[in-house]
Amino acid sequence: MFTVLLPFLFYVLGWWPQRDVAADAGRDSGNLIISTDVELVILDVSVKAPNGGYVSGLTAENFQVYEDRKPQQIKHFSHDDIPVTMGLIVDNSGSMRSKRPGVITAALALVEASNPHDEIFVVNFNDQVRPGLPSDVLFSDNVQTLRKALWVGSAEGRTKLYDALNYSLQYLDKGRMDKKTLVVVSDGGDNASILSRKQIMERVEESHATIYAVDIFDENDPDSNPGVLKKLAQVSGGESFQLREIPETVTVCKKIAKDIRNRYTIAYVPSHVGSPRSVHLIKVNASAPGREKLIVRARSRYMIPERNQQGLSPKGTGQ
């Protein structure tokens, strides 16, 4: 048996032989610790009421999970505000020059509204993909340090959105926290990456990260492609926001911080026999007596990385 911490343990999709599942609370870190030698799929799930408020107090019995339309038995369930490893992925291309101060203000508002024990890194991208923190600092929870990281480089050049996301998905593996989240802010589609849209979608399907996307829409930008960010968020179980005014980004970033801190974690043993590179569709429903229809957001699909079929750790360029 080996011990894995939530949800890196399951890597969404960590794939391991399994016999037993046990859960306990880590006394020192505040993290939920899950010991397992089973094959698990872990989902990071948001539940809201029709009025937009978060729904707390649900139990595993309130959820129904389907994979490829087949019902799945929930093996683990929790609802805790635990720290996350978070990447702030910020478009620093030429079209963002006038928007940059407002975006940085919004990103820092997100940091201040987040769990104080989160570990955060910054990636700025244009023609190049650059880490914002100094080389000897992997993560920080210090607002001033993160402010400096967000200001690294000049707003110029084109947009390597897909390459920046790929870099950030891999960077998440350096984190100690078990929940992994990316928040990407951009005003346009990709026009400079080496990776294609199909390739980055596959990286996201293989990863365990929840992605939030803030699209500062500019109808005059020929490269604008809000559908890309929306799809990436939807596949990963996060949320996308399309904005037209910079001041709105502060409110949205605070909403994202709240969403991260109010999620349920659900684990199940898939009933299928996975094959390399196969894609599986997920549907999660939630209901409770006396409540109106609940709105659920969770990962909608995942791909089994080929390397994991050999019992390898889920590392590498695909995250």
N, C-alpha and C positions, 0 to 999 in steps of 0.2 A: 504494500500500500504506500502511496505517496501523498503528500499534502500539497494542495494548490490553493491559492488565495483567490477569492471572489473578484470578478469573474475572469481573471487571467487564467485561472484554473480551467475554465471551460473554454477559454479562447473563443468564444462563440463557437470557438467552436473547436474546442480542443477535443481530440478524438483519442480516447484511451479505453483499453479493456476494462470491464467493470464488474464488480460483485456486490459492493456495498456502498452506502452513502451515509455520512454522518456530518452534523453541523454543530459548531460551538462558537461562542463569541470570544474574540481575541481580547484579553484583558488589558493589554498594554496599548495596542494600536487602535482599538475601537473598530477594527475591521471584523467582518464575519469571516470565519475560517471554515472551509469545507474540506474534509478529508475524503478522498474518493479513489477507487480503482475501477471506475466505470466510465463508459462512454457517455458524455453529457452534452446537451446543447443548453446554453444559458442565454436568457433573454432579459434585457433591460427594458422595463415596461412603464409607460406613463398612463395614468387613468384620470380622466377629467369628467366632471358633470357637464350637462349641456350649457350651463351658465359660465363655464370656463374654470370653475374652481376645482382644485385637486381633491381627489377622493381618497381618504385615508380609512384605515380600519378594516380593509378587505382581507379575507383569508384565501387560502388556496382553493377552497370550495367555490369561491366566487368567479373563478377563472376557467375558461375552456381553451385548450391549446390544440391546434391542428397542424400537422405537417403533411404536405401533399394530400390534403383533405382528410387525413386519417387522424382520429382523436389520439392524443398523447397523455400519458399519466404523469402528473407533476411529482417530481421526486424531491425537490427542494423549493422553498418559498421564503422570502423575507421582504421587509420594508423598512430599511434603515438609512439614515442620512450619514453615509460613510464617505471619507475623503476619496477623491478621484485623481488620476493623472490626466491633466488637461493640456491640450495644445491650442494656442491662439494663432490661427493661420490668417495672415493679413495681406491683402493685395496692396502692393506698393508700386504699381505700374504708373505710367505718366498720367492716366486719366483719374487717378486717385489723389493727385497733388492737393487740390483745394479741399478734398474731403478728409484728408488724413488727420488733422487735429480733432475733428469730431469723432472719427472712428476710434482714435486712441482714447479719448475720454470715455466712450462707450465701453471699450474693452476693459478699462480700469474699473468702471462701474460694475461690470460682471465679476471681476476679481473680488471686489469689496463685498459683493452679495453672496459669494460662494462660501463653501465650508472653509474655515480658516486653516485647516490642515491639508488642503489640496496642494499638490505639487504641479507647478505650471511651467510650461516652456513657450517660447515665441518663435514663429517662423515667418519671416517677411519674404515676399516673392514678387518678382517682376520678370526680367530676362534671366535672373538668377534666383536660386532658392537659398536663403541664408538663415541660419539660426540667429536669433536676436540676443541671446544671453552670451556672456563671455565663454570661451572654450573650457574653462575650468569650473563652470557652473551649469549643471545639467538642468536643474529646476529651481524655482523660487516661489515663495509665497509673499515676498516683499513688494509692496506696491511701487515704491520708487525704483527698485531694480527692474521691475517689469515695464515701468514707464520708459526707462532708458532703452530697454530691449526693443520696444515698439517703435522707437525713433531711429533705430539703426538703419543707415542707408538713405538714399534719396528716392523720392517718388518719380520714377522715370522708366522708360522702356515699355516692353510688352508684358504679356501675362502667361506665366507658366503655372497655371492652376493645377493641372493634373500632376505635374512633377512635384509640386509643393505638397499636395495631399499624400502622394506616395512616400515622400521623405518623412512626413509627419506620422503616418501609420507605422513606419518602422521605428521612429524615435520613441513611440509610446512604449515599446518593449524595454526601454531603459528605466521606466518608472517602477517604483515600489508598490504603488497603489494597485488595487485589483480592478476597479472600474476605470475604463479608458474612454475619454471624450475628446472630440475635436470640435472647435468652433471656427468656422471659416467665414471671412468677410471679404466680399469682392463686388465689383461693379460691372463685371463683364465676363464673357466666356473665355475659354482658353484659346490663345493664338500663337503659342511658342513652345509648348511642351514636346518632349520626346515621346512620352506615353500618349496613347490614343484614349478617346473616351471609353471605348470598350475595355481597354486594359485597366484603367483606373476603376471602372465599375467592378471588374473581377477582383481587384485588390480589396475593395470595400466588402464584397461578398465573402471573401476569405477571412476578413479581419473580425475582431470582436468590438471594434470601436463604435460608439454612438456619435453621429455627426449632426451638428447644428449648422445651418447655413443662413447667412445674412446677405441678401442680394440687394445692393443699392442700385436699383434699376435706372438705366439711362436709355430712353427710347431712341436717342440719336446715336448711340454707340453701335456700329455695325457688327461688333463681336459679341454683343450682349446675348446671353443664352441662359435665361433663368431656369429653363427646364433641366439643365444639368445639375445645378445645385439642389433643386427640389427633388430630383430622382435620387441623388446620393443620400440626402437626409432621409427620404422615405425608406430606402432599402435598409439603412442602418438602424432605423427606429427612432431617429431624431426628428427635428422639425426645421422647416425652412420659412424664411420671412422675406417678402419682397417689399422694399421700401423705396420711396421717392425722395424723402427728405432726410438729411443727416441727423437732425435732432431726434428723430424717431429711434435711432440706433441705441440710445441710452436706455430707453424703456424696454426695447426688445432684448438687450443684453441682460438686463435685470430679470426678465421673464425666463431667459435661458438658464440663468443661475438657479432660479427657483425650481425649474423643471428638473434639473440635474439632481437636486436635493430631495425630490419627492417621488422617486421612482421605485417600483417594485422589482425584485429579482426572482425570476422563475427558471427552474432547471427541469429538464426532462430527458429521458433516455429514448432516442429515436427508435421507432419500430422498424425502420427500413434497414437494409444492408447497403451501406454507402459505397460508392465506387469513385475512383479518382475523377476530379473535375466535375462531378455531378452537382447540379443545382437543385435545392429543395425549397419549396414555398412554405411559409409559415403564416398562420392566422391566429390571433389571440383575441378572444372575446371576454368581456367581464359583465356581470350582472349582479344585482343585489335586490332583495325584496324591498318594496316601497320606494325604490329609486327609479328615476327616469333612465332612458337608455344611456349607458356610459360610453365615453369616447376613449378608445384605447389606441396607443401608438407603441409599436414594437417592431423589431426587425422583421422584414417581410420575406427575406430570402437569404440563403447562404450557399456557398460553394465549398465542397470538401477539397482542401489543398492536396495535390497529388503526393507531396513529400510526407504528409502526415499518415498516409497509408502504410508507410514503412516504420511507423512508431517514432518518427522524428519529432522534435520540438517544433512548434509552429513559428519558425523564424525565417528570415530571409527577405528577399525583395518584395514578396507579396505580403509582408508583415507577419 
